[in-house]
């Protein structure tokens, strides 16, 4: 995705705050999360490119209050 953004002169910043591994294991499988997150970023790219934007900022804050 970084190469795709670079080719379109779009700057993408992704920040993840929290422990991704423990968060994913409590909610969703790793493969499903990767698919979801890739689709999210791809949609952000499409929307940014469509509107002639130049920046994508993704901030994912993980809080694990889930109990099983």
N, C-alpha and C positions, 0 to 999 in steps of 0.2 A: 504494500500500500504506500509505503514511503516513496518508492520509485514512481508510482502512478501519480502521486501528489507532486513530486519534483518535476515530472514531465509536463505538468499543467501549471507550473509556477504557483503551487499552493503549499503553504507551510502548515504542517500538522504537528501539534504537540499533544501528547498523551501523558497524563499523570495519574498514577494509581496510588491511593493512600490506604494502607491497611495490608493485611496478609491475604493475598489472593488465593493461595492454596487452601488454607483452612476455610475460607469463605465459600469457595466453590464446592468443596467436599460436603458441606452441610446443605447445600441447596440444589445443586445441579451437577451433572457429570462434566468433566473437563472438556470433552469433545463438544458437548452441547454449548457450554459457555463460550468456547472459541468460535463456534459457528455464530452464536448470537452477537458476540462482540465484533467479529469481522463484518457482519451484516450492518451493525450500527455504524461502524466507521465508513463502510462503503456508501451507506445512505447519506452520511454527512458529506462525503466527497462529492457525490452526485448533486446534492443540493447546493454545495458551495460552488461547484463548477457551473451549474445552471444559472446561478445568480452572479456569476463573474466575481466571486469572492476570492480571497487570497489566504485566508487563515481558517484552520480547524483546530479547536481546543476541546479536548475530551478530558474531563475530570471524573474519575471514578473513586468514590469514597466508600470504603467497605467497613461496615459496622456489624459485628456479629452479635446480635441479641437473640438469635434463634436457639431454642432449646428443643432437643428431641428426646 
